[in-house]
Amino acid sequence: MARIMGRDSFSTLSRFLRVNDLPSQLVFTEKGKKVRCVTHTALETATRLKGVVTMGVYAAKKMGEDYYLSIEGSQLLGPYLEGGVVEVSMNEAENWMRGAPIERSGLESGIAVVKMGWLFLGSGRVSRDGRIYPLIPKERMISHRNGKG
Amino acid sequence: MIALSEDFKMLVSQLPDLDLEAYLKAVEEPLPECVRLNTLKFREEDVKEFMSRRGWRLEPLAWVRHGYRVLEAPVTNLGDSIEHMLGLIYIQGPVSMLPVEVLDVRAGDRCLDLCAAPGSKSTQMAQLVGLDGVVVANDVSSKRVKALSFNLQRWGAVNSIVTLTDGRLFSRWAAGLFYRVLVDAPCSSLGVVSKDWSVLKRYRYNHSRRLQPLQAALLESGYRCLKPGGVIVYSTCTIHPLENEAVISRFLERHPEARLEEVRPAGLRWRRPLEEFGGERFSPEVEKCFKCYPYDNGGEGFFIAKIRRE
């Protein structure tokens, strides 16, 4: 059974999150290590249905003390983050989407969210060597042959 | 040379308005590449500008909001593009975007997609209802529900619920719950043969005959899920009258209170549904439905009926 997170606990998803600015329609539910994001209306409607498999989208997963954001989680919460976001170029974004790490210096180890302009690309783990390794499922990566052959 | 089953040849001989040569020529061509832009997660202008910078050239489709024909793309396989993987676009056939448009989904609506997998139309509904509405996407197959959940996730559909149940039973617990219901029924797929020519070789009349009671039961269940004044759209991607005109005609006989509304989309060629088939005369109301063959629009063949519950 998923637990509905109170609004005051949203900040556990990221210490950089401006919780008060999030759209009021959104609710986060937690089950095990996974956090999903759903609207109030969907949550209420689901109580009247049978055979419910999922509600809303998978937004985050707990990893040690941190939460990493799924692609959708980064797109939902990204605009409300005040830090922990790394801007990348188009070339870096394409490599990131192929599963390649991004090199940046001076980052604290932990989780970083990656974006290109307004477009958030998920999150990654910042290693001690200063690289951000993408935490993107394989089925959401583009192939290495991607392009016009 | 596309192989045809004897039953398909028989069907063709019973369809006075079907031009077999044009049909076969049309299905030999791949479907035109079309996409829908995600306005649930992003602003349409931002997505268009981003895609344009990456080398996409798009042309709007007249009959659907947020739908575009792809004239040029930076990748050979659209499914392997960043835009697809990040949920900026949904790759979908041009006519297959029409049923949701006909359903006239509005912001804040509570909608049901009774046979939802793999989720093209559910994602379309999700972007139209917005954060104050909800889309219940149901399917009977646990395997197909995985694809459905994956596509709703990619689309960022925080306003969606996925259910795994037999759509024929849905009204037992959800009667009168929805403003809008879509029944995109399982069918013999004779309108989307471009995707798989073997459909024509494997086609058997019994297939349509067996599907019809299922289609009728799904329509009945979907109709019961409607609030008074609500709208249901019944659609198939087949050309068989037994799965189209006959289903609607018999439904109208059982429901004299139901009102069939005319479906005449701008920018698409359509044809009048048949008045009779196999000795069965259909309700004259059925002519309000939309029907097209693959060669009418260089896309999929479709049948669409729009019914309002009074």
Interface residues (C-beta under 8 A of the other chain):
Chain A: P23 Q25 L26 C37 V38 T39 T41 A42 T45 A46 R48 L49 K50 G51 V52 V53 T54 M55 G56 V57 Y58 S70 I71 E72 Q75 L76 M90 A93 E94 M97 G117 W118 L119 L121 E139 R140 M141 I142 S143 R145 N146 G147 K148 G149
Chain B: K41 F42 D46 F50 R54 P74 V75 T76 D80 S81 I82 M85 L86 G87 L88 R110 L131 D132 G133 V134 V136 N138 V145 S149 F150 L152 Q153 R154 G156 A157 V158 N159 S160 I161 V162 T163 L164 T165 W173 A174 L177
